[in-house]
């Protein structure tokens, strides 16, 4: 399986996505620094009442990497069906389910690492900058505490796994656009703030969605051995 995953990453030019990921991480870091230190709330009550840094960073990285993961699912999996390259791949003496699983795992693993690196860099940059600059919003994380890293890992797992729902929708329609659009709506639902209402602070809802995502991943792979490539 590891060999298949490596082959999928090489075949789909993972270096290109790594470059895109670096650009995204640097951009998000610059945006976060600007927001946290230079937004400049004039009203002290607003500054004290606004949501903390962790909410902003999780929302930003969650939305961006959920959509980024869906884009890679589209390139790795949906396009393989659309361009009929799955016909050739399924002719290999390897189980179809294993081939499909290697594509999915390759995308999930790549983006799991990316979102963790992104958050560590962003939080670390804010932590260092806070020693020299006055933040406009409250610093509500402790980068020196091990529980901080446990939280980052667990939330990253949930965010990346939820992309499987978008993949499932894309597999049904065999449409890369449907996959990306679905991921956008999932990102807004999970991380967005609509009229003051947000599910970003909920613990139960992301866990439920993660469980549903795993079920959808199973449904995506199930019976692939019996189905014709269309």
C-alpha contacts under 8 A as a table, 3 or more apart, distances in Angstrom:
res1	aa1	res2	aa2	distance
1	X	4	X	5.05
1	X	5	X	6.20
1	X	98	X	7.34
1	X	102	X	6.55
2	X	5	X	5.03
2	X	6	X	6.21
2	X	102	X	7.93
3	X	6	X	5.14
3	X	7	X	6.17
4	X	7	X	5.01
4	X	8	X	6.15
4	X	99	X	7.23
4	X	102	X	5.91
5	X	8	X	5.08
5	X	9	X	6.32
5	X	102	X	4.98
5	X	103	X	6.59
5	X	105	X	7.11
5	X	106	X	5.34
6	X	9	X	5.15
6	X	10	X	6.21
6	X	106	X	7.59
7	X	10	X	5.08
7	X	11	X	5.84
8	X	11	X	5.09
8	X	12	X	6.01
8	X	76	X	7.72
8	X	102	X	7.18
8	X	103	X	6.15
8	X	106	X	6.87
9	X	12	X	5.36
9	X	13	X	6.14
9	X	14	X	4.98
9	X	106	X	6.54
10	X	13	X	5.12
10	X	14	X	5.90
10	X	15	X	7.92
11	X	14	X	7.74
12	X	75	X	7.69
12	X	76	X	6.61
13	X	16	X	5.65
13	X	17	X	7.20
14	X	17	X	5.09
14	X	18	X	6.09
15	X	18	X	4.88
15	X	19	X	6.26
16	X	19	X	5.21
16	X	20	X	6.39
17	X	20	X	4.90
17	X	21	X	5.98
18	X	21	X	4.94
18	X	22	X	6.23
19	X	22	X	5.13
19	X	23	X	6.34
20	X	23	X	5.13
20	X	24	X	6.14
21	X	24	X	5.01
21	X	25	X	6.06
21	X	114	X	6.83
22	X	25	X	5.09
22	X	26	X	6.16
23	X	26	X	5.27
23	X	27	X	6.09
24	X	27	X	5.08
24	X	28	X	6.04
25	X	28	X	5.14
25	X	29	X	6.05
25	X	118	X	5.33
25	X	121	X	7.97
25	X	122	X	7.94
26	X	29	X	5.06
26	X	30	X	6.24
27	X	30	X	5.22
27	X	31	X	6.14
28	X	31	X	4.98
28	X	32	X	5.95
28	X	60	X	7.56
28	X	61	X	7.64
28	X	122	X	7.45
29	X	32	X	5.11
29	X	33	X	6.16
29	X	118	X	7.95
29	X	121	X	7.27
29	X	122	X	5.01
29	X	125	X	7.35
30	X	33	X	5.21
30	X	34	X	6.18
31	X	34	X	5.13
31	X	35	X	6.11
32	X	35	X	5.05
32	X	36	X	5.97
32	X	57	X	7.14
32	X	122	X	7.12
32	X	126	X	7.77
33	X	36	X	5.30
33	X	37	X	5.90
33	X	38	X	7.56
33	X	125	X	7.52
33	X	126	X	6.24
33	X	129	X	7.92
34	X	37	X	5.57
34	X	38	X	5.08
34	X	39	X	6.57
35	X	38	X	5.76
35	X	39	X	5.03
35	X	136	X	7.87
36	X	39	X	6.37
36	X	53	X	7.10
36	X	126	X	7.79
36	X	135	X	5.53
36	X	136	X	5.48
36	X	137	X	5.95
37	X	40	X	7.16
37	X	133	X	6.82
37	X	134	X	6.31
37	X	135	X	4.45
37	X	136	X	5.29
37	X	137	X	7.73
38	X	135	X	7.61
38	X	136	X	6.83
39	X	136	X	6.37
40	X	136	X	5.63
41	X	44	X	7.02
41	X	46	X	6.85
41	X	47	X	5.75
41	X	136	X	6.34
42	X	46	X	7.99
42	X	47	X	7.75
43	X	46	X	5.41
43	X	47	X	6.44
44	X	47	X	4.98
44	X	48	X	6.14
45	X	48	X	5.16
45	X	49	X	6.04
46	X	49	X	5.11
46	X	50	X	5.91
47	X	50	X	5.60
47	X	136	X	6.34
47	X	137	X	5.74
47	X	138	X	7.80
48	X	137	X	7.01
48	X	138	X	7.12
50	X	137	X	6.68
50	X	138	X	7.91
51	X	55	X	6.46
51	X	56	X	7.55
51	X	137	X	7.40
51	X	138	X	7.63
52	X	55	X	5.76
52	X	56	X	6.87
52	X	137	X	5.95
52	X	138	X	5.02
52	X	139	X	6.15
52	X	140	X	5.78
53	X	56	X	5.24
53	X	57	X	6.18
53	X	137	X	6.63
53	X	138	X	6.28
53	X	139	X	5.58
53	X	140	X	6.18
53	X	141	X	7.65
54	X	57	X	5.14
54	X	58	X	5.92
54	X	139	X	7.71
54	X	140	X	6.41
54	X	141	X	6.60
55	X	58	X	5.30
55	X	59	X	5.98
55	X	200	X	7.73
56	X	59	X	5.17
56	X	60	X	6.08
57	X	60	X	5.16
57	X	61	X	6.03
57	X	119	X	7.24
57	X	122	X	7.59
57	X	123	X	7.84
58	X	61	X	5.35
58	X	62	X	5.54
58	X	119	X	7.81
58	X	191	X	7.80
59	X	62	X	5.14
59	X	63	X	6.05
59	X	191	X	5.01
59	X	192	X	7.04
59	X	200	X	7.45
60	X	63	X	5.55
60	X	64	X	6.22
61	X	64	X	5.23
61	X	65	X	5.84
61	X	115	X	6.75
61	X	118	X	7.35
61	X	119	X	7.15
62	X	65	X	5.52
62	X	66	X	5.84
62	X	115	X	7.89
62	X	156	X	7.91
62	X	159	X	6.32
62	X	187	X	7.03
62	X	191	X	6.80
63	X	66	X	5.34
63	X	67	X	6.34
63	X	184	X	7.53
63	X	187	X	4.87
63	X	188	X	7.13
63	X	191	X	6.50
64	X	67	X	5.44
64	X	68	X	6.06
65	X	68	X	4.60
65	X	69	X	5.80
65	X	111	X	7.02
65	X	115	X	6.54
65	X	160	X	7.63
66	X	69	X	5.19
66	X	70	X	6.38
66	X	159	X	6.47
66	X	160	X	6.18
66	X	162	X	7.75
66	X	163	X	6.00
66	X	183	X	6.35
66	X	184	X	7.75
66	X	187	X	6.47
67	X	70	X	5.05
67	X	71	X	6.28
67	X	163	X	7.84
67	X	180	X	6.33
67	X	183	X	5.37
67	X	184	X	6.00
67	X	187	X	7.33
68	X	71	X	5.08
68	X	72	X	6.43
68	X	111	X	7.95
69	X	72	X	5.13
69	X	73	X	6.19
69	X	107	X	6.71
69	X	108	X	7.20
69	X	111	X	6.21
69	X	160	X	7.09
69	X	163	X	6.55
70	X	73	X	4.91
70	X	74	X	6.17
70	X	163	X	6.04
70	X	166	X	6.62
70	X	167	X	6.75
70	X	179	X	6.13
70	X	180	X	5.47
70	X	183	X	6.14
71	X	74	X	5.09
71	X	75	X	6.35
71	X	176	X	7.58
71	X	179	X	7.54
71	X	180	X	6.01
72	X	75	X	4.96
72	X	76	X	5.90
72	X	107	X	6.32
73	X	76	X	5.21
73	X	77	X	5.53
73	X	78	X	6.72
73	X	103	X	7.96
73	X	104	X	6.96
73	X	107	X	6.43
73	X	167	X	6.42
73	X	179	X	7.92
74	X	77	X	5.56
74	X	78	X	4.64
74	X	79	X	5.87
74	X	167	X	7.53
74	X	170	X	7.64
74	X	175	X	7.83
74	X	176	X	4.86
74	X	179	X	6.64
74	X	180	X	7.65
75	X	78	X	6.29
75	X	79	X	5.35
75	X	80	X	7.42
75	X	176	X	7.63
76	X	79	X	6.50
76	X	80	X	6.53
76	X	103	X	6.21
76	X	104	X	7.92
76	X	107	X	7.72
77	X	80	X	5.18
77	X	81	X	6.73
77	X	100	X	7.50
77	X	103	X	6.49
77	X	104	X	7.50
78	X	81	X	5.35
78	X	82	X	6.21
78	X	170	X	6.78
78	X	171	X	6.38
78	X	174	X	5.89
78	X	175	X	6.54
78	X	176	X	5.95
79	X	82	X	4.72
79	X	83	X	5.69
79	X	174	X	7.98
79	X	175	X	7.95
79	X	176	X	6.89
80	X	83	X	5.35
80	X	84	X	5.92
80	X	85	X	5.03
80	X	86	X	5.32
81	X	84	X	5.04
81	X	85	X	6.39
81	X	86	X	5.45
81	X	87	X	7.95
81	X	174	X	6.96
81	X	229	X	7.14
81	X	230	X	6.97
82	X	85	X	7.87
82	X	174	X	6.48
82	X	175	X	7.67
83	X	86	X	7.82
84	X	87	X	5.62
84	X	88	X	7.70
84	X	229	X	7.88
84	X	230	X	7.82
85	X	88	X	5.46
85	X	89	X	6.48
86	X	89	X	4.86
86	X	90	X	5.83
86	X	229	X	7.02
87	X	90	X	5.37
87	X	91	X	6.44
87	X	229	X	6.40
88	X	91	X	5.19
88	X	92	X	7.12
89	X	92	X	5.59
89	X	99	X	7.70
90	X	93	X	7.86
90	X	94	X	7.45
90	X	95	X	7.65
90	X	96	X	5.73
90	X	99	X	7.75
94	X	98	X	7.05
94	X	99	X	7.12
95	X	98	X	5.29
95	X	99	X	6.55
95	X	225	X	7.15
96	X	99	X	5.12
96	X	100	X	6.21
96	X	224	X	6.32
96	X	225	X	5.57
97	X	100	X	5.16
97	X	101	X	5.92
97	X	221	X	5.64
97	X	222	X	7.39
97	X	224	X	6.01
97	X	225	X	6.52
98	X	101	X	5.02
98	X	102	X	6.05
99	X	102	X	5.23
99	X	103	X	6.59
100	X	103	X	5.29
100	X	104	X	6.48
100	X	221	X	6.76
101	X	104	X	5.11
101	X	105	X	5.99
101	X	221	X	6.98
102	X	105	X	5.17
102	X	106	X	5.92
103	X	106	X	5.22
103	X	107	X	6.47
104	X	107	X	5.37
104	X	108	X	6.23
105	X	108	X	4.99
105	X	109	X	5.85
106	X	109	X	5.32
106	X	110	X	6.11
107	X	110	X	5.24
107	X	111	X	6.24
108	X	111	X	5.37
108	X	112	X	5.88
108	X	160	X	6.30
108	X	161	X	7.24
109	X	112	X	5.04
109	X	113	X	6.29
110	X	113	X	5.50
110	X	114	X	6.24
111	X	114	X	4.70
111	X	115	X	5.96
111	X	160	X	6.91
112	X	115	X	5.49
112	X	116	X	6.35
112	X	156	X	6.33
112	X	157	X	6.61
112	X	160	X	6.29
113	X	116	X	5.31
113	X	117	X	6.12
114	X	117	X	5.18
114	X	118	X	6.00
115	X	118	X	4.92
115	X	119	X	6.14
115	X	156	X	6.52
116	X	119	X	5.23
116	X	120	X	6.12
116	X	152	X	6.76
116	X	153	X	6.71
116	X	156	X	6.61
117	X	120	X	5.22
117	X	121	X	6.07
118	X	121	X	5.29
118	X	122	X	6.07
119	X	122	X	5.06
119	X	123	X	5.85
119	X	152	X	7.50
120	X	123	X	5.28
120	X	124	X	5.74
121	X	124	X	5.02
121	X	125	X	5.94
122	X	125	X	5.15
122	X	126	X	6.22
123	X	126	X	5.13
123	X	127	X	6.03
123	X	143	X	7.30
124	X	127	X	5.00
124	X	128	X	6.19
124	X	143	X	7.18
125	X	128	X	5.23
125	X	129	X	6.01
126	X	129	X	5.03
126	X	130	X	5.91
127	X	130	X	5.19
127	X	131	X	6.94
127	X	143	X	7.50
128	X	131	X	5.59
128	X	132	X	7.49
129	X	132	X	5.48
129	X	133	X	5.84
130	X	133	X	5.04
130	X	134	X	6.22
130	X	135	X	6.41
135	X	138	X	6.82
135	X	139	X	7.56
141	X	148	X	7.13
142	X	145	X	5.55
142	X	148	X	6.42
143	X	146	X	7.81
143	X	148	X	6.12
143	X	149	X	7.69
144	X	148	X	7.65
145	X	148	X	5.55
145	X	149	X	7.46
146	X	149	X	5.45
146	X	150	X	6.51
147	X	150	X	4.93
147	X	151	X	6.07
148	X	151	X	5.21
148	X	152	X	6.30
149	X	152	X	4.95
149	X	153	X	6.18
150	X	153	X	5.25
150	X	154	X	6.20
151	X	154	X	5.24
151	X	155	X	6.04
152	X	155	X	5.38
152	X	156	X	5.97
153	X	156	X	5.09
153	X	157	X	6.20
154	X	157	X	5.17
154	X	158	X	6.45
155	X	158	X	5.14
155	X	159	X	6.16
156	X	159	X	5.10
156	X	160	X	6.13
157	X	160	X	5.40
157	X	161	X	6.01
158	X	161	X	5.20
158	X	162	X	6.16
158	X	206	X	6.61
158	X	207	X	6.94
158	X	210	X	5.59
159	X	162	X	5.41
159	X	163	X	7.09
159	X	206	X	7.91
159	X	210	X	7.88
160	X	163	X	5.50
160	X	164	X	7.78
161	X	164	X	5.67
161	X	210	X	5.88
161	X	213	X	6.13
161	X	214	X	7.14
162	X	165	X	5.77
162	X	166	X	7.61
162	X	209	X	6.37
162	X	210	X	5.44
162	X	213	X	5.34
163	X	166	X	5.26
163	X	167	X	6.41
163	X	183	X	6.39
163	X	213	X	7.41
164	X	167	X	4.80
164	X	168	X	6.07
164	X	213	X	5.28
164	X	214	X	7.24
164	X	216	X	6.64
164	X	217	X	6.01
165	X	168	X	5.08
165	X	169	X	6.38
165	X	182	X	7.94
165	X	183	X	7.91
165	X	212	X	7.73
165	X	213	X	5.28
165	X	216	X	6.22
165	X	217	X	7.69
166	X	169	X	5.14
166	X	170	X	6.17
166	X	178	X	7.75
166	X	179	X	4.92
166	X	180	X	7.05
166	X	182	X	5.11
166	X	183	X	5.27
166	X	186	X	7.96
167	X	170	X	4.95
167	X	171	X	6.03
167	X	179	X	5.64
168	X	171	X	5.05
168	X	172	X	6.34
168	X	179	X	7.90
168	X	216	X	6.16
168	X	217	X	7.01
168	X	220	X	6.10
169	X	172	X	5.27
169	X	173	X	6.53
169	X	178	X	6.83
169	X	179	X	6.14
169	X	182	X	7.27
170	X	173	X	5.28
170	X	174	X	5.34
170	X	175	X	5.15
170	X	176	X	6.09
170	X	177	X	7.68
170	X	178	X	5.37
170	X	179	X	4.38
171	X	174	X	4.78
171	X	175	X	7.02
171	X	220	X	7.36
172	X	175	X	7.98
173	X	178	X	7.25
175	X	178	X	5.25
175	X	179	X	6.52
176	X	179	X	5.08
176	X	180	X	6.38
177	X	180	X	5.25
177	X	181	X	6.05
178	X	181	X	5.13
178	X	182	X	5.93
179	X	182	X	5.24
179	X	183	X	6.29
180	X	183	X	5.07
180	X	184	X	6.27
181	X	184	X	5.05
181	X	185	X	6.46
182	X	185	X	5.26
182	X	186	X	6.19
183	X	186	X	4.97
183	X	187	X	6.01
184	X	187	X	5.06
184	X	188	X	6.25
185	X	188	X	5.10
185	X	189	X	6.01
186	X	189	X	5.00
186	X	190	X	6.03
187	X	190	X	5.21
187	X	191	X	5.64
187	X	192	X	6.90
188	X	191	X	5.41
188	X	192	X	4.38
188	X	193	X	7.60
189	X	192	X	5.86
189	X	198	X	7.72
189	X	199	X	7.00
190	X	198	X	7.49
190	X	199	X	5.59
190	X	200	X	5.59
190	X	206	X	7.40
191	X	198	X	7.03
191	X	199	X	6.66
191	X	200	X	4.92
192	X	198	X	6.09
192	X	199	X	7.59
192	X	200	X	7.11
193	X	196	X	5.76
193	X	197	X	5.48
193	X	198	X	4.65
193	X	199	X	7.85
194	X	197	X	5.14
194	X	198	X	6.41
198	X	201	X	7.08
199	X	202	X	5.22
199	X	205	X	7.48
202	X	205	X	5.95
202	X	206	X	7.17
203	X	206	X	6.13
203	X	207	X	6.73
204	X	207	X	5.25
204	X	208	X	6.20
205	X	208	X	5.12
205	X	209	X	6.18
206	X	209	X	4.98
206	X	210	X	5.99
207	X	210	X	5.00
207	X	211	X	6.30
208	X	211	X	5.17
208	X	212	X	6.25
209	X	212	X	4.93
209	X	213	X	5.99
210	X	213	X	4.91
210	X	214	X	6.35
211	X	214	X	5.22
211	X	215	X	6.42
212	X	215	X	5.05
212	X	216	X	6.19
213	X	216	X	4.95
213	X	217	X	6.15
214	X	217	X	4.97
214	X	218	X	6.31
215	X	218	X	5.09
215	X	219	X	6.26
216	X	219	X	4.90
216	X	220	X	6.03
217	X	220	X	4.99
217	X	221	X	6.42
218	X	221	X	5.32
218	X	222	X	5.79
219	X	222	X	4.99
220	X	224	X	7.74
221	X	224	X	5.64
222	X	225	X	7.83
223	X	226	X	5.30
223	X	227	X	6.39
224	X	227	X	5.17
224	X	228	X	7.89
